[in-house]
Amino acid sequence: MKNIFDTLLEIGHDEDFVPIVTEDFRPTDAPAGSPTKLEVLAERIKNGLPLWHPEDRADFVGLTGTIRPRDST
């Protein structure tokens, strides 16, 4: 088991992070905040890719589903 300092020494610090664009850096159609989008973002960081792709979905057009009203209390 490692502590945070060992991990930082091994993989670097966020200030040292320089993403690399490779052929694996593809846009996603997953909507913002969805579990799929969060998985894509986590994989991008894990693979050293930039977090945001310029062609990622930026809207909710065409999506359907159940929307629950917010709690008014």
PyMOL Python script that loads the backbone (N, CA, C, O; Angstrom):
from pymol import cmd

cmd.read_pdbstr("""\
ATOM      1  N   MET A   1       0.842  -1.181   0.000  1.00  0.00           N
ATOM      2  CA  MET A   1       0.000   0.000   0.000  1.00  0.00           C
ATOM      3  C   MET A   1       0.888   1.245   0.000  1.00  0.00           C
ATOM      4  O   MET A   1       1.837   1.349   0.777  1.00  0.00           O
ATOM      5  N   LYS A   2       0.559   2.182  -0.885  1.00  0.00           N
ATOM      6  CA  LYS A   2       1.344   3.409  -0.999  1.00  0.00           C
ATOM      7  C   LYS A   2       0.584   4.578  -0.399  1.00  0.00           C
ATOM      8  O   LYS A   2      -0.642   4.551  -0.286  1.00  0.00           O
ATOM      9  N   ASN A   3       1.312   5.578  -0.026  1.00  0.00           N
ATOM     10  CA  ASN A   3       0.649   6.816   0.375  1.00  0.00           C
ATOM     11  C   ASN A   3       0.692   7.798  -0.797  1.00  0.00           C
ATOM     12  O   ASN A   3       1.309   7.512  -1.822  1.00  0.00           O
ATOM     13  N   ILE A   4       0.054   8.926  -0.652  1.00  0.00           N
ATOM     14  CA  ILE A   4      -0.051   9.905  -1.742  1.00  0.00           C
ATOM     15  C   ILE A   4       1.318  10.399  -2.201  1.00  0.00           C
ATOM     16  O   ILE A   4       1.511  10.658  -3.388  1.00  0.00           O
ATOM     17  N   PHE A   5       2.256  10.531  -1.290  1.00  0.00           N
ATOM     18  CA  PHE A   5       3.573  11.044  -1.655  1.00  0.00           C
ATOM     19  C   PHE A   5       4.345  10.056  -2.529  1.00  0.00           C
ATOM     20  O   PHE A   5       5.044  10.455  -3.460  1.00  0.00           O
ATOM     21  N   ASP A   6       4.212   8.754  -2.219  1.00  0.00           N
ATOM     22  CA  ASP A   6       4.836   7.729  -3.064  1.00  0.00           C
ATOM     23  C   ASP A   6       4.222   7.747  -4.466  1.00  0.00           C
ATOM     24  O   ASP A   6       4.927   7.628  -5.468  1.00  0.00           O
ATOM     25  N   THR A   7       2.920   7.895  -4.517  1.00  0.00           N
ATOM     26  CA  THR A   7       2.230   7.931  -5.805  1.00  0.00           C
ATOM     27  C   THR A   7       2.674   9.143  -6.624  1.00  0.00           C
ATOM     28  O   THR A   7       2.917   9.024  -7.825  1.00  0.00           O
ATOM     29  N   LEU A   8       2.779  10.295  -5.991  1.00  0.00           N
ATOM     30  CA  LEU A   8       3.228  11.495  -6.701  1.00  0.00           C
ATOM     31  C   LEU A   8       4.642  11.334  -7.235  1.00  0.00           C
ATOM     32  O   LEU A   8       4.945  11.781  -8.341  1.00  0.00           O
ATOM     33  N   LEU A   9       5.496  10.705  -6.465  1.00  0.00           N
ATOM     34  CA  LEU A   9       6.863  10.465  -6.940  1.00  0.00           C
ATOM     35  C   LEU A   9       6.874   9.519  -8.133  1.00  0.00           C
ATOM     36  O   LEU A   9       7.687   9.664  -9.046  1.00  0.00           O
ATOM     37  N   GLU A  10       5.965   8.551  -8.115  1.00  0.00           N
ATOM     38  CA  GLU A  10       5.926   7.551  -9.184  1.00  0.00           C
ATOM     39  C   GLU A  10       5.314   8.093 -10.476  1.00  0.00           C
ATOM     40  O   GLU A  10       5.877   7.907 -11.554  1.00  0.00           O
ATOM     41  N   ILE A  11       4.167   8.760 -10.372  1.00  0.00           N
ATOM     42  CA  ILE A  11       3.463   9.165 -11.593  1.00  0.00           C
ATOM     43  C   ILE A  11       3.451  10.669 -11.842  1.00  0.00           C
ATOM     44  O   ILE A  11       2.972  11.117 -12.883  1.00  0.00           O
ATOM     45  N   GLY A  12       3.969  11.449 -10.905  1.00  0.00           N
ATOM     46  CA  GLY A  12       4.030  12.882 -11.118  1.00  0.00           C
ATOM     47  C   GLY A  12       2.884  13.620 -10.450  1.00  0.00           C
ATOM     48  O   GLY A  12       1.993  13.020  -9.849  1.00  0.00           O
ATOM     49  N   HIS A  13       2.930  14.888 -10.568  1.00  0.00           N
ATOM     50  CA  HIS A  13       1.958  15.791  -9.956  1.00  0.00           C
ATOM     51  C   HIS A  13       1.130  16.433 -11.050  1.00  0.00           C
ATOM     52  O   HIS A  13       1.563  16.498 -12.200  1.00  0.00           O
ATOM     53  N   ASP A  14      -0.048  16.905 -10.704  1.00  0.00           N
ATOM     54  CA  ASP A  14      -0.897  17.518 -11.727  1.00  0.00           C
ATOM     55  C   ASP A  14      -0.241  18.733 -12.366  1.00  0.00           C
ATOM     56  O   ASP A  14      -0.553  19.064 -13.510  1.00  0.00           O
ATOM     57  N   GLU A  15       0.655  19.401 -11.658  1.00  0.00           N
ATOM     58  CA  GLU A  15       1.356  20.545 -12.244  1.00  0.00           C
ATOM     59  C   GLU A  15       2.334  20.098 -13.327  1.00  0.00           C
ATOM     60  O   GLU A  15       2.721  20.892 -14.184  1.00  0.00           O
ATOM     61  N   ASP A  16       2.730  18.834 -13.288  1.00  0.00           N
ATOM     62  CA  ASP A  16       3.663  18.290 -14.277  1.00  0.00           C
ATOM     63  C   ASP A  16       2.948  17.654 -15.462  1.00  0.00           C
ATOM     64  O   ASP A  16       3.590  17.276 -16.442  1.00  0.00           O
ATOM     65  N   PHE A  17       1.613  17.531 -15.382  1.00  0.00           N
ATOM     66  CA  PHE A  17       0.853  16.815 -16.400  1.00  0.00           C
ATOM     67  C   PHE A  17       0.855  17.558 -17.731  1.00  0.00           C
ATOM     68  O   PHE A  17       0.429  18.710 -17.818  1.00  0.00           O
ATOM     69  N   VAL A  18       1.339  16.884 -18.756  1.00  0.00           N
ATOM     70  CA  VAL A  18       1.317  17.422 -20.109  1.00  0.00           C
ATOM     71  C   VAL A  18       0.633  16.374 -20.981  1.00  0.00           C
ATOM     72  O   VAL A  18       1.232  15.351 -21.312  1.00  0.00           O
ATOM     73  N   PRO A  19      -0.639  16.630 -21.356  1.00  0.00           N
ATOM     74  CA  PRO A  19      -1.355  15.632 -22.141  1.00  0.00           C
ATOM     75  C   PRO A  19      -0.764  15.464 -23.530  1.00  0.00           C
ATOM     76  O   PRO A  19      -0.199  16.399 -24.097  1.00  0.00           O
ATOM     77  N   ILE A  20      -0.901  14.261 -24.072  1.00  0.00           N
ATOM     78  CA  ILE A  20      -0.422  13.963 -25.410  1.00  0.00           C
ATOM     79  C   ILE A  20      -1.623  13.549 -26.261  1.00  0.00           C
ATOM     80  O   ILE A  20      -2.443  12.741 -25.827  1.00  0.00           O
ATOM     81  N   VAL A  21      -1.724  14.090 -27.448  1.00  0.00           N
ATOM     82  CA  VAL A  21      -2.802  13.718 -28.354  1.00  0.00           C
ATOM     83  C   VAL A  21      -2.337  12.541 -29.201  1.00  0.00           C
ATOM     84  O   VAL A  21      -1.348  12.640 -29.928  1.00  0.00           O
ATOM     85  N   THR A  22      -3.057  11.428 -29.102  1.00  0.00           N
ATOM     86  CA  THR A  22      -2.763  10.248 -29.909  1.00  0.00           C
ATOM     87  C   THR A  22      -4.024   9.869 -30.669  1.00  0.00           C
ATOM     88  O   THR A  22      -5.042  10.555 -30.571  1.00  0.00           O
ATOM     89  N   GLU A  23      -3.961   8.784 -31.421  1.00  0.00           N
ATOM     90  CA  GLU A  23      -5.131   8.331 -32.175  1.00  0.00           C
ATOM     91  C   GLU A  23      -6.252   7.844 -31.250  1.00  0.00           C
ATOM     92  O   GLU A  23      -7.397   7.704 -31.681  1.00  0.00           O
ATOM     93  N   ASP A  24      -5.919   7.586 -29.975  1.00  0.00           N
ATOM     94  CA  ASP A  24      -6.939   7.174 -29.004  1.00  0.00           C
ATOM     95  C   ASP A  24      -7.787   8.353 -28.513  1.00  0.00           C
ATOM     96  O   ASP A  24      -8.804   8.151 -27.850  1.00  0.00           O
ATOM     97  N   PHE A  25      -7.379   9.559 -28.830  1.00  0.00           N
ATOM     98  CA  PHE A  25      -8.099  10.753 -28.383  1.00  0.00           C
ATOM     99  C   PHE A  25      -9.229  11.043 -29.362  1.00  0.00           C
ATOM    100  O   PHE A  25      -9.060  11.756 -30.351  1.00  0.00           O
ATOM    101  N   ARG A  26     -10.394  10.463 -29.049  1.00  0.00           N
ATOM    102  CA  ARG A  26     -11.573  10.607 -29.909  1.00  0.00           C
ATOM    103  C   ARG A  26     -12.693  11.290 -29.141  1.00  0.00           C
ATOM    104  O   ARG A  26     -12.754  11.189 -27.915  1.00  0.00           O
ATOM    105  N   PRO A  27     -13.580  11.983 -29.845  1.00  0.00           N
ATOM    106  CA  PRO A  27     -14.698  12.650 -29.162  1.00  0.00           C
ATOM    107  C   PRO A  27     -15.706  11.635 -28.631  1.00  0.00           C
ATOM    108  O   PRO A  27     -15.751  10.489 -29.078  1.00  0.00           O
ATOM    109  N   THR A  28     -16.507  12.078 -27.675  1.00  0.00           N
ATOM    110  CA  THR A  28     -17.568  11.234 -27.137  1.00  0.00           C
ATOM    111  C   THR A  28     -18.909  11.939 -27.317  1.00  0.00           C
ATOM    112  O   THR A  28     -18.996  13.166 -27.260  1.00  0.00           O
ATOM    113  N   ASP A  29     -19.942  11.145 -27.533  1.00  0.00           N
ATOM    114  CA  ASP A  29     -21.288  11.679 -27.678  1.00  0.00           C
ATOM    115  C   ASP A  29     -22.038  11.612 -26.339  1.00  0.00           C
ATOM    116  O   ASP A  29     -23.215  11.965 -26.264  1.00  0.00           O
ATOM    117  N   ALA A  30     -21.358  11.163 -25.302  1.00  0.00           N
ATOM    118  CA  ALA A  30     -21.994  11.048 -23.984  1.00  0.00           C
ATOM    119  C   ALA A  30     -22.314  12.434 -23.436  1.00  0.00           C
ATOM    120  O   ALA A  30     -21.484  13.338 -23.521  1.00  0.00           O
ATOM    121  N   PRO A  31     -23.495  12.609 -22.880  1.00  0.00           N
ATOM    122  CA  PRO A  31     -23.864  13.916 -22.337  1.00  0.00           C
ATOM    123  C   PRO A  31     -23.094  14.254 -21.062  1.00  0.00           C
ATOM    124  O   PRO A  31     -22.677  13.369 -20.315  1.00  0.00           O
ATOM    125  N   ALA A  32     -22.918  15.534 -20.837  1.00  0.00           N
ATOM    126  CA  ALA A  32     -22.222  16.018 -19.645  1.00  0.00           C
ATOM    127  C   ALA A  32     -22.879  15.477 -18.386  1.00  0.00           C
ATOM    128  O   ALA A  32     -24.105  15.457 -18.279  1.00  0.00           O
ATOM    129  N   GLY A  33     -22.065  15.041 -17.435  1.00  0.00           N
ATOM    130  CA  GLY A  33     -22.561  14.556 -16.162  1.00  0.00           C
ATOM    131  C   GLY A  33     -23.013  13.116 -16.151  1.00  0.00           C
ATOM    132  O   GLY A  33     -23.321  12.573 -15.090  1.00  0.00           O
ATOM    133  N   SER A  34     -23.059  12.485 -17.310  1.00  0.00           N
ATOM    134  CA  SER A  34     -23.512  11.089 -17.361  1.00  0.00           C
ATOM    135  C   SER A  34     -22.392  10.164 -16.877  1.00  0.00           C
ATOM    136  O   SER A  34     -21.213  10.509 -16.958  1.00  0.00           O
ATOM    137  N   PRO A  35     -22.771   8.990 -16.376  1.00  0.00           N
ATOM    138  CA  PRO A  35     -21.737   8.031 -15.970  1.00  0.00           C
ATOM    139  C   PRO A  35     -20.776   7.695 -17.113  1.00  0.00           C
ATOM    140  O   PRO A  35     -19.578   7.517 -16.892  1.00  0.00           O
ATOM    141  N   THR A  36     -21.305   7.609 -18.323  1.00  0.00           N
ATOM    142  CA  THR A  36     -20.448   7.305 -19.480  1.00  0.00           C
ATOM    143  C   THR A  36     -19.430   8.411 -19.700  1.00  0.00           C
ATOM    144  O   THR A  36     -18.256   8.127 -19.937  1.00  0.00           O
ATOM    145  N   LYS A  37     -19.857   9.665 -19.626  1.00  0.00           N
ATOM    146  CA  LYS A  37     -18.939  10.787 -19.830  1.00  0.00           C
ATOM    147  C   LYS A  37     -17.864  10.795 -18.756  1.00  0.00           C
ATOM    148  O   LYS A  37     -16.694  11.045 -19.044  1.00  0.00           O
ATOM    149  N   LEU A  38     -18.259  10.521 -17.516  1.00  0.00           N
ATOM    150  CA  LEU A  38     -17.282  10.485 -16.433  1.00  0.00           C
ATOM    151  C   LEU A  38     -16.260   9.369 -16.645  1.00  0.00           C
ATOM    152  O   LEU A  38     -15.077   9.544 -16.351  1.00  0.00           O
ATOM    153  N   GLU A  39     -16.712   8.231 -17.152  1.00  0.00           N
ATOM    154  CA  GLU A  39     -15.790   7.135 -17.458  1.00  0.00           C
ATOM    155  C   GLU A  39     -14.812   7.529 -18.561  1.00  0.00           C
ATOM    156  O   GLU A  39     -13.623   7.222 -18.485  1.00  0.00           O
ATOM    157  N   VAL A  40     -15.326   8.215 -19.590  1.00  0.00           N
ATOM    158  CA  VAL A  40     -14.473   8.664 -20.696  1.00  0.00           C
ATOM    159  C   VAL A  40     -13.416   9.634 -20.179  1.00  0.00           C
ATOM    160  O   VAL A  40     -12.243   9.519 -20.534  1.00  0.00           O
ATOM    161  N   LEU A  41     -13.823  10.588 -19.345  1.00  0.00           N
ATOM    162  CA  LEU A  41     -12.875  11.567 -18.803  1.00  0.00           C
ATOM    163  C   LEU A  41     -11.814  10.887 -17.945  1.00  0.00           C
ATOM    164  O   LEU A  41     -10.634  11.227 -18.025  1.00  0.00           O
ATOM    165  N   ALA A  42     -12.236   9.921 -17.121  1.00  0.00           N
ATOM    166  CA  ALA A  42     -11.277   9.196 -16.277  1.00  0.00           C
ATOM    167  C   ALA A  42     -10.282   8.423 -17.136  1.00  0.00           C
ATOM    168  O   ALA A  42      -9.086   8.417 -16.844  1.00  0.00           O
ATOM    169  N   GLU A  43     -10.761   7.773 -18.187  1.00  0.00           N
ATOM    170  CA  GLU A  43      -9.878   7.028 -19.085  1.00  0.00           C
ATOM    171  C   GLU A  43      -8.898   7.958 -19.800  1.00  0.00           C
ATOM    172  O   GLU A  43      -7.729   7.616 -19.983  1.00  0.00           O
ATOM    173  N   ARG A  44      -9.381   9.134 -20.203  1.00  0.00           N
ATOM    174  CA  ARG A  44      -8.486  10.082 -20.874  1.00  0.00           C
ATOM    175  C   ARG A  44      -7.331  10.465 -19.963  1.00  0.00           C
ATOM    176  O   ARG A  44      -6.173  10.442 -20.380  1.00  0.00           O
ATOM    177  N   ILE A  45      -7.638  10.813 -18.740  1.00  0.00           N
ATOM    178  CA  ILE A  45      -6.575  11.197 -17.805  1.00  0.00           C
ATOM    179  C   ILE A  45      -5.646  10.022 -17.535  1.00  0.00           C
ATOM    180  O   ILE A  45      -4.425  10.173 -17.527  1.00  0.00           O
ATOM    181  N   LYS A  46      -6.231   8.861 -17.317  1.00  0.00           N
ATOM    182  CA  LYS A  46      -5.441   7.651 -17.045  1.00  0.00           C
ATOM    183  C   LYS A  46      -4.464   7.359 -18.178  1.00  0.00           C
ATOM    184  O   LYS A  46      -3.357   6.875 -17.945  1.00  0.00           O
ATOM    185  N   ASN A  47      -4.883   7.657 -19.411  1.00  0.00           N
ATOM    186  CA  ASN A  47      -4.048   7.387 -20.584  1.00  0.00           C
ATOM    187  C   ASN A  47      -3.194   8.573 -21.010  1.00  0.00           C
ATOM    188  O   ASN A  47      -2.543   8.526 -22.053  1.00  0.00           O
ATOM    189  N   GLY A  48      -3.193   9.642 -20.205  1.00  0.00           N
ATOM    190  CA  GLY A  48      -2.347  10.792 -20.500  1.00  0.00           C
ATOM    191  C   GLY A  48      -2.867  11.677 -21.614  1.00  0.00           C
ATOM    192  O   GLY A  48      -2.115  12.461 -22.193  1.00  0.00           O
ATOM    193  N   LEU A  49      -4.157  11.555 -21.919  1.00  0.00           N
ATOM    194  CA  LEU A  49      -4.766  12.350 -22.988  1.00  0.00           C
ATOM    195  C   LEU A  49      -5.326  13.647 -22.424  1.00  0.00           C
ATOM    196  O   LEU A  49      -5.513  13.760 -21.213  1.00  0.00           O
ATOM    197  N   PRO A  50      -5.595  14.625 -23.275  1.00  0.00           N
ATOM    198  CA  PRO A  50      -6.269  15.833 -22.798  1.00  0.00           C
ATOM    199  C   PRO A  50      -7.650  15.468 -22.246  1.00  0.00           C
ATOM    200  O   PRO A  50      -8.259  14.487 -22.674  1.00  0.00           O
ATOM    201  N   LEU A  51      -8.128  16.255 -21.308  1.00  0.00           N
ATOM    202  CA  LEU A  51      -9.417  15.979 -20.697  1.00  0.00           C
ATOM    203  C   LEU A  51     -10.578  16.261 -21.639  1.00  0.00           C
ATOM    204  O   LEU A  51     -11.504  15.455 -21.730  1.00  0.00           O
ATOM    205  N   TRP A  52     -10.549  17.380 -22.337  1.00  0.00           N
ATOM    206  CA  TRP A  52     -11.666  17.814 -23.178  1.00  0.00           C
ATOM    207  C   TRP A  52     -11.304  17.714 -24.649  1.00  0.00           C
ATOM    208  O   TRP A  52     -10.251  18.189 -25.074  1.00  0.00           O
ATOM    209  N   HIS A  53     -12.182  17.096 -25.421  1.00  0.00           N
ATOM    210  CA  HIS A  53     -12.024  17.031 -26.878  1.00  0.00           C
ATOM    211  C   HIS A  53     -12.907  18.119 -27.481  1.00  0.00           C
ATOM    212  O   HIS A  53     -14.049  18.277 -27.051  1.00  0.00           O
ATOM    213  N   PRO A  54     -12.418  18.867 -28.456  1.00  0.00           N
ATOM    214  CA  PRO A  54     -13.218  19.951 -29.041  1.00  0.00           C
ATOM    215  C   PRO A  54     -14.523  19.473 -29.687  1.00  0.00           C
ATOM    216  O   PRO A  54     -15.439  20.270 -29.886  1.00  0.00           O
ATOM    217  N   GLU A  55     -14.614  18.186 -30.013  1.00  0.00           N
ATOM    218  CA  GLU A  55     -15.825  17.669 -30.649  1.00  0.00           C
ATOM    219  C   GLU A  55     -16.708  16.855 -29.694  1.00  0.00           C
ATOM    220  O   GLU A  55     -17.637  16.183 -30.143  1.00  0.00           O
ATOM    221  N   ASP A  56     -16.432  16.904 -28.391  1.00  0.00           N
ATOM    222  CA  ASP A  56     -17.311  16.246 -27.426  1.00  0.00           C
ATOM    223  C   ASP A  56     -18.698  16.881 -27.478  1.00  0.00           C
ATOM    224  O   ASP A  56     -18.843  18.054 -27.821  1.00  0.00           O
ATOM    225  N   ARG A  57     -19.715  16.089 -27.131  1.00  0.00           N
ATOM    226  CA  ARG A  57     -21.086  16.617 -27.072  1.00  0.00           C
ATOM    227  C   ARG A  57     -21.121  17.808 -26.117  1.00  0.00           C
ATOM    228  O   ARG A  57     -20.599  17.747 -25.004  1.00  0.00           O
ATOM    229  N   ALA A  58     -21.743  18.881 -26.573  1.00  0.00           N
ATOM    230  CA  ALA A  58     -21.839  20.094 -25.760  1.00  0.00           C
ATOM    231  C   ALA A  58     -23.284  20.464 -25.459  1.00  0.00           C
ATOM    232  O   ALA A  58     -23.546  21.539 -24.919  1.00  0.00           O
ATOM    233  N   ASP A  59     -24.224  19.592 -25.797  1.00  0.00           N
ATOM    234  CA  ASP A  59     -25.634  19.899 -25.569  1.00  0.00           C
ATOM    235  C   ASP A  59     -26.399  18.633 -25.222  1.00  0.00           C
ATOM    236  O   ASP A  59     -25.822  17.550 -25.123  1.00  0.00           O
ATOM    237  N   PHE A  60     -27.701  18.783 -25.041  1.00  0.00           N
ATOM    238  CA  PHE A  60     -28.559  17.644 -24.721  1.00  0.00           C
ATOM    239  C   PHE A  60     -29.594  17.421 -25.817  1.00  0.00           C
ATOM    240  O   PHE A  60     -30.596  16.743 -25.592  1.00  0.00           O
ATOM    241  N   VAL A  61     -29.365  17.979 -26.991  1.00  0.00           N
ATOM    242  CA  VAL A  61     -30.299  17.871 -28.106  1.00  0.00           C
ATOM    243  C   VAL A  61     -30.465  16.411 -28.513  1.00  0.00           C
ATOM    244  O   VAL A  61     -29.490  15.680 -28.686  1.00  0.00           O
ATOM    245  N   GLY A  62     -31.730  16.004 -28.662  1.00  0.00           N
ATOM    246  CA  GLY A  62     -32.026  14.661 -29.131  1.00  0.00           C
ATOM    247  C   GLY A  62     -32.017  13.586 -28.063  1.00  0.00           C
ATOM    248  O   GLY A  62     -32.297  12.422 -28.352  1.00  0.00           O
ATOM    249  N   LEU A  63     -31.703  13.954 -26.852  1.00  0.00           N
ATOM    250  CA  LEU A  63     -31.696  12.969 -25.775  1.00  0.00           C
ATOM    251  C   LEU A  63     -33.087  12.853 -25.175  1.00  0.00           C
ATOM    252  O   LEU A  63     -33.798  13.850 -25.049  1.00  0.00           O
ATOM    253  N   THR A  64     -33.468  11.663 -24.814  1.00  0.00           N
ATOM    254  CA  THR A  64     -34.762  11.456 -24.168  1.00  0.00           C
ATOM    255  C   THR A  64     -34.543  10.681 -22.881  1.00  0.00           C
ATOM    256  O   THR A  64     -33.524  10.013 -22.706  1.00  0.00           O
ATOM    257  N   GLY A  65     -35.491  10.777 -22.005  1.00  0.00           N
ATOM    258  CA  GLY A  65     -35.392  10.052 -20.742  1.00  0.00           C
ATOM    259  C   GLY A  65     -36.284  10.696 -19.713  1.00  0.00           C
ATOM    260  O   GLY A  65     -36.990  11.664 -19.994  1.00  0.00           O
ATOM    261  N   THR A  66     -36.243  10.160 -18.546  1.00  0.00           N
ATOM    262  CA  THR A  66     -37.068  10.665 -17.464  1.00  0.00           C
ATOM    263  C   THR A  66     -36.314  11.740 -16.702  1.00  0.00           C
ATOM    264  O   THR A  66     -35.162  11.559 -16.308  1.00  0.00           O
ATOM    265  N   ILE A  67     -36.981  12.844 -16.508  1.00  0.00           N
ATOM    266  CA  ILE A  67     -36.394  13.927 -15.717  1.00  0.00           C
ATOM    267  C   ILE A  67     -37.262  14.087 -14.486  1.00  0.00           C
ATOM    268  O   ILE A  67     -38.462  14.340 -14.590  1.00  0.00           O
ATOM    269  N   ARG A  68     -36.657  13.940 -13.332  1.00  0.00           N
ATOM    270  CA  ARG A  68     -37.405  14.115 -12.094  1.00  0.00           C
ATOM    271  C   ARG A  68     -37.327  15.575 -11.667  1.00  0.00           C
ATOM    272  O   ARG A  68     -36.262  16.188 -11.740  1.00  0.00           O
ATOM    273  N   PRO A  69     -38.443  16.132 -11.224  1.00  0.00           N
ATOM    274  CA  PRO A  69     -38.405  17.523 -10.762  1.00  0.00           C
ATOM    275  C   PRO A  69     -37.520  17.657  -9.522  1.00  0.00           C
ATOM    276  O   PRO A  69     -37.388  16.728  -8.726  1.00  0.00           O
ATOM    277  N   ARG A  70     -36.931  18.822  -9.385  1.00  0.00           N
ATOM    278  CA  ARG A  70     -36.104  19.070  -8.200  1.00  0.00           C
ATOM    279  C   ARG A  70     -36.976  19.160  -6.971  1.00  0.00           C
ATOM    280  O   ARG A  70     -38.139  19.557  -7.040  1.00  0.00           O
ATOM    281  N   ASP A  71     -36.407  18.789  -5.863  1.00  0.00           N
ATOM    282  CA  ASP A  71     -37.113  18.889  -4.595  1.00  0.00           C
ATOM    283  C   ASP A  71     -37.243  20.366  -4.233  1.00  0.00           C
ATOM    284  O   ASP A  71     -36.242  21.083  -4.225  1.00  0.00           O
ATOM    285  N   SER A  72     -38.425  20.826  -3.942  1.00  0.00           N
ATOM    286  CA  SER A  72     -38.638  22.251  -3.677  1.00  0.00           C
ATOM    287  C   SER A  72     -38.395  22.619  -2.227  1.00  0.00           C
ATOM    288  O   SER A  72     -38.563  23.780  -1.853  1.00  0.00           O
ATOM    289  N   THR A  73     -38.001  21.658  -1.401  1.00  0.00           N
ATOM    290  CA  THR A  73     -37.779  21.973   0.007  1.00  0.00           C
ATOM    291  C   THR A  73     -36.353  22.363   0.281  1.00  0.00           C
ATOM    292  O   THR A  73     -36.002  22.659   1.424  1.00  0.00           O
TER     293      THR A  73
END
""", "prot")
cmd.dss("prot")
cmd.show_as("cartoon", "prot")
cmd.util.cbc("prot")
cmd.orient("prot")
